[in-house]
Amino acid sequence: MPNLLMWAILMHIIKKSSQEECEQNIFENTTFDCEFLYNDHQPSLRCDVATVNVDSYSNKFYFIQLFWNEDDQIRNTNESFFQSYLNAPFTDKSQFFSCESIWKDFIYIDPSILSDHCEKYDYCLDEIANYIDESSVKRVEIRNSRNANIFTILNEFSHLVEINIHHNFLFDISQVNFGNFKYVKTLSLKDDNIDVLPKGYFSNIEDLESLDLSQNKIELITDFSFGNLSNLKKLNLSFNEISAISKNAFAGLSNLNQIYITNNQLESIDEDVFNSNVQLKTVDLSFNQIKVLPQMMLHNLVNLEEFTCTRCNLTEISSDLFVNSTKLITVDLSENEIKTIHGKTFEKQDSLIRVYLEYNKLSEIPELRNKTQFRVLSMFHNEIVSLNTDLTNEAPNINYLNFSENKIEYLADDHIKNYVDLEVLDLSKNRITHVQLGATYLSVRKLTLTNNRIRIFDVHWRRLVALEILWMDFNDVTHLELPPCIPSVKQTLTFTFQNNKISRLNLYSLADDQNRVDKFDRSMAGCLYNGISKNFVDISNNPLICDCELYPFHKYLKETSKIAHKIDTFLNVENTTCFKPSQLKDQSILDLPDDVFSCPIESNCPEPCSCGTRAKDNRTFVNCTATGLREAPLEIPLDATVLYFDENHLKKMSSLNKECWTNLTELHADSNDLVDLDDWNVPENLQYLSVRNNSIESLPQTLMDFIGNQSNFELLFGGNIKNCDCSNKPLKEFLRKNAHLVADIEDIVCEVEGNGTLFPLYTIPDAVLCSKPVTWDFDPTVTLLSVCAAFVFLIIVLLVYYRYRQLILSFLYIHCDEVFHFCFKDSDIDDDKAFDAFIAYSSSERHIVMELLHELEEKEPHFQLCIHERNWIPGRFISDNIISSVQSSKRTIVILSNNFISSPWFRLELRAAIFKVSGDKKNKIIVILADKSTSLDGIDTEIRHVISKRTYLVWGERWFWEKLRYVMPRKSCFEDIETEKVEEGLSYRKNSDDIALMEDI
């Protein structure tokens, strides 16, 4: 089939010990999507694998890609043949790779571990060759071969012009026979592990023009190693292990143009090694250890144009090294140890264009006399201490100079004044302290002065007629004149002064030019680029002092931020910040208010305030913001007219009525404690008043009248009024009439209709302002839940009180005396009875009585007790003493014990007490059982009935003293409430271990 392009054939052979032919086991159970295109202009065949099972460990493959010219015949190929090839019984562990045709006359052979799959792989190669028209194959590339037999396929293609054998394992290059390749012009044997070059091995490749033997292991280049390859133009021996090159190694290479011997192990080189190579134009010996180049090594190289010996460990260069190489264009001697270059080294090289001497130890710039074609000199990282003023005369057409990382200390016009087209001058990372440019017109375009020590930067900007970029970052400049209009420059300019020590800026020329541009002065047309700014300036990260001197810069930033026809556009303005004063540190200059730019005044400035002159209007101010003052200071600078008194504790304005404040034009008194301004005599020159965020409900009528009569006044009053009513109506009318004088009129808001919504006062209708109905906005659900919760809480409190009322009342009486007496008014406090209590007891309980006397009479509150041993009158009848004691006491304490019950006086004393209580509701009987074992059986029915109806105390029980003090004389809750009603709420216990307090009869 004519002109059919078959671009990929893959073979995978399964290894068998008895196998005589290669089996075509590639795929099984794998589908293909093949499309055949028959086109006279571009015939092609493309096959893609649809499904593949891959076993990366056992599935190694032999991969061949074949490409032909479109017009060449492919013998024995047709669609049915190729389809039958693809339908062979492949295994499920095989891989198939296909790619599109890139080179139409190229064979790429990559036998990956071929020996693992086919013992007789040479037969496989022969079979492949049977399907190819050998004359059509012009280029072959073989990679990753471990066996030299694979190279026998080259014998099948006698018309090859290019052979690339890369990344193979040749070791012995003689295994490849190049005897029949008379048409080959390019031979590349890169990275093939070649260690020896047989003498004259390449002699039969007579037309060879390029030979690449790089990245091998060659150690020695002997005489005539390359035979007489008279047509060879390029030889690459880089990245080998060459330690010696014989004198006549290149003797037969008469037309050699380029030779590369970089990255080897040469320590010396014969001075006659290039004697036979007169046509050499490029010599590269870089990355060797030659140290000294023979003086005569290049004498025969009259056509030499480029010489490179980078990192050769050279310490010197002979002045005659290039003496006969008059056509030399480029010299690269970078990264050596060269200290000097003789003045005659480049004397005869009139065509010299580029010299690279980076990373040496040169202290002087080499002479380049009469080098009118010279363009590039790179000498960064040397030890040059000064620029050669003669260089600008010797080579005026230089367009690239790099002296970075040297020791240069000074830059002036003389160093660059004669350069007519200097594109780049790099002087970064030197020791320059002084720059003085612009005394004459200069043509430098890109000037780099970063990372120096420049303190003085004296530049006449308008003389830098070709400047495009100036880098001045990381220096010590303290004062800077910002670049003005440079009309002679047609393109945009960039100036960067980041990370210097700039504290002061000069804008005189810039401001004057900008003013003329704003007035559309035609002579300033060159200041813009297509009608917009062409100067781009970056002065970020500098310690700028934000005082009155910097105000012009702030003003320029602010005024030009919204216009296009500005001369200078400042970059990175968010990082163009203040360094001083401290309260402005790190704040963007553009975002600051005009007021903050001022210069300090020390004279008559009160403590702890600060004083100064404001740059925007030259007014003197006193700043007492956030100083904690309660009154305005009395001693101020003579011409002070502005007071900043925000965030203090000013309550009255009377301190501002002093004579020193009569000329006040501005008052800033936000966030104080003001409630009115009624006591303030408004200064007649007042133009600004700010009293935001105080508690002022309205303004005095005199102040409103004063403001209303002004044509240029600014009032700020927001954050004062909380609730509006009809009293604010005059203020509302004032706001409506003078809205143009109230800067924050929308912030003067208050609440209406009790709904929490705030409205600007001036927008509230009078009907709403003067008639605000009280409305209750109940949520029924919330209200019901609240009532229920309150009711439940009350019930719980009552239950707790009922259960523990004795303990609660006792605790209040003993520990919270004032609270108790506030709630309980003692109705018998004014009674004239002599004793608080009469104690009836048996002598067997005398110890209890003594304890009662000690506890009740000697401790707070003090009680007066009556006992028969101490208080009875001798000689009187016992019965009379009993009756008298009961009548003279507010309480009767009966200590019941079995002994007392059995005594003859028990009935008399108890009966007298009962009788007295019945006639005196204030008197109460307090029964104390001497112990729980006391029996009431011996008491007659009447008295037992009385005792059984009330509660009593038990000696030694818990809370005994608290309960006893509680039932002693005290104040009741209300005067008209009987004492016994107070005790009706006491817990009733009968025949219980926890006996409650006594009750009234």
Buried (B, 14 or more C-beta within 10 A) or exposed (E): BEBBBBBBBBBBBBEEEEEEEBBBBBBEEBEBEBEBEEEEEEBBBBBEBEEBBEEEEEBBBBBBBBBBBBEBEBEEBEEEEBEEBBEBEBBBBBBBEBEEBEBBBBBBBBBBEBBBBBBEBBBBBEBBBEBBBEEBBBBBBBBBBBBBBBBBBBEBBEBBBBBBBBBBEBBEBEEBEBEBBBBBBBBBBBBBBBBBBEEBBBBBBBBBBBBBBBBBBBBBBBEBBBBBBEBBBBBBBBBBEBBBBBBBBBBBBBBBBBBBBBBBEBEBBBBBBBBBBBBBBBBBBBBBBBBBBBBBBBBBBEBBBBBBBBBBBBBBBBBBBBBBBBBBBBBBBBBBEBBBBBEBBBBBBBBBBBBBBBBBEBBBBBBBBBBEEBBBBBBBBBBBBBBBBBBBEBBBBBBBBBBBBBBBBBBBBBBBBBBEEBBBBBBBBBEBBBBBBBEEBBBBBBBBBBBBEBBEBEBBBBBBBBBBBBBBBBBBBBEBBBBBBBBEBEEBBBBBBBBBEBBBBBBEBBBEBBEBBBEEEEEBEEBBBEEEBBBBBBBBBBBBBBBBBBBBBBBBBBEBEEEEBBBBBBBEBEBBBBBBBEEBEEEBBBEBEBBBBBEEBEEBBBEEBBBBBBBBEEBBBBBBBEBEBEBBBEEBBEEBBBBBBBBBEBBBBEBBBBEBBEBBBBBBBBBBEBEBBBEBEBBEEBBBBBBBBBBBBBBBEEBBEBBEEEEEBBBBBBBBBEEBBEEBBEBBEBBEEBEEBBBBBEBBBBBBEEEEEBBBBBEBEEEEBBEBEEEEEEEEEEEEEEEEEEEEEEEEEEEEEEEEBBBEBBBBBBEEEEEBBEBBBBBBEEBEBBBBBBBBBBEBBEEBBEEBBEBBEEEEEEBBBBBBEEBBEEEEEEEEBBBBBBBBBBBBBBBBBBBBBEBEBBBBBBBBBBEBBEEBEBBBBBBBBBEEEBEEEEBEEEBEEBBEEBBBBBBEBEBBBBBBBBBBBBBBEEEEBBBBEBBEEBBEBEEEEEBBBBBBB
